Structure formats: structure tokens, C-alpha cells
Amino acid sequence: MKIQFILVGWYYNQDSILEGLKELNENNDNVDVFYSCHKEPTQFVKDNFDWKLFANVGEEQVAYQQAIDYLDIDDETYCFLMNDDLIIKDWNFINDCIEKIQQGYKLI
């Protein structure tokens, strides 16, 4: 099972999501994190994640699409599209979401 996180946003300032994704990315070969950037990311993002600076031609939906097109994500990959200003209270949401998808949910 492969898991892809795509983050978009403008702030790069939520330690809970940055540190949590860094830990997931470093400790699990099946997890990839990608920042779809519309402005230059922080050094922390540059040092710890794959990222690309795209033309700022729209809001989040455009940034997600730019990343999806760039990454060419496998159909079997679970993809989490997230904004960079989220505060993650419980990382078990990943397993909960995958379980829902396996039950037939198309969008969570």
C-alpha cells in the first residue's frame, strides 16, 4: 500500500503537520510527501520533503492538479490532499480514511 500526501498552501507554519509528515516520510517507505508550492517554501520544507514551485494561476484546486499531473500518481496509491495550515490532532485519521475507502467510500 502506497500513501501520497500532497500539501498546498501559503504559510508553511504548522509545526504539528510539518513534524508529523516528516516523521511519516522518514519512517515509512510507503509514504511520500509532496508540497505543491505557489510561493517559495521554507527551508524546513526544502530540506525534508519533495516540492515544486508552480505558477500561481489559481487557488488550492489548481495547486492540487498541478501536483497530481507532475507526480503521475499510481491508481493504487491512497492520496491525501491537504492544506498546509491544518493542525493534526490524531494521525490515526490516515488508517480511518483508508478503512473507509476500502469499505467503498469514494471521497472522505
C-alpha positions in Angstrom: 0.0 0.0 0.0 1.4 3.4 -1.1 0.3 6.7 0.5 0.9 10.1 -1.1 0.4 13.3 0.8 0.1 16.5 -1.3 0.1 19.7 0.6 -0.7 23.1 -0.7 -0.9 26.5 0.9 0.9 29.6 1.7 2.0 29.6 5.3 4.3 26.6 6.0 3.9 27.3 9.7 2.1 24.5 11.4 4.6 22.5 13.4 2.2 19.7 14.1 1.7 18.9 10.4 5.4 19.6 9.4 6.9 17.4 12.1 4.2 14.7 11.7 4.7 14.4 8.0 8.5 14.5 8.4 8.3 11.5 10.8 5.9 9.6 8.5 8.1 10.3 5.4 11.3 9.2 7.2 10.0 6.1 8.9 7.8 4.5 6.2 9.0 3.7 2.7 5.3 3.6 1.6 4.7 7.2 2.4 5.6 10.1 0.2 5.1 13.8 1.0 5.0 16.5 -1.7 4.5 20.2 -1.4 2.8 21.9 -4.3 4.0 25.5 -3.8 2.8 28.7 -5.2 5.4 30.7 -3.3 9.0 29.8 -2.2 8.7 27.3 0.7 10.6 27.5 3.9 14.0 25.8 4.4 12.3 23.2 6.5 10.1 22.1 3.6 13.0 22.2 1.2 15.2 20.1 3.5 12.6 17.5 4.4 10.1 17.0 1.5 9.8 16.8 -2.2 8.4 20.0 -3.5 8.0 22.1 -6.7 7.3 25.7 -7.2 4.4 26.0 -9.7 3.0 29.1 -11.4 0.4 30.7 -9.2 -2.6 30.5 -11.6 -5.3 29.6 -9.2 -6.3 28.5 -5.7 -5.8 25.2 -4.0 -7.6 23.1 -6.6 -5.1 24.3 -9.2 -2.2 23.5 -7.0 -3.5 20.0 -6.3 -4.0 19.4 -10.0 -0.5 20.7 -10.8 1.0 18.3 -8.3 -1.1 15.3 -9.5 -0.1 16.0 -13.1 3.6 16.4 -12.1 3.7 13.3 -9.9 1.7 10.9 -12.2 0.3 9.1 -9.2 -0.4 5.4 -9.5 -4.1 4.4 -9.4 -3.4 2.1 -6.4 -2.0 4.9 -4.3 -4.0 6.5 -1.5 -3.7 10.2 -2.0 -4.4 12.8 0.8 -4.9 16.3 -0.5 -4.3 18.7 2.4 -3.8 22.4 3.1 -0.7 23.3 5.0 -2.4 25.2 7.7 -4.1 22.1 9.2 -3.5 21.2 12.8 -3.4 17.4 13.1 -4.8 16.2 16.4 -4.6 12.4 15.7 -2.6 10.9 12.9 -4.8 7.8 13.1 -7.0 9.6 10.6 -4.8 8.0 7.9 -5.9 4.5 8.8 -9.5 5.6 9.4 -9.7 7.1 5.9 -8.1 4.1 4.2 -10.6 1.8 6.0 -13.5 4.0 4.7 -12.1 3.8 1.2 -11.8 0.0 1.4 -15.5 0.0 2.5 -16.4 1.7 -0.7 -16.4 5.4 0.1 -15.1 7.4 -2.9 -14.4 10.7 -1.0 -13.7 11.4 2.6 
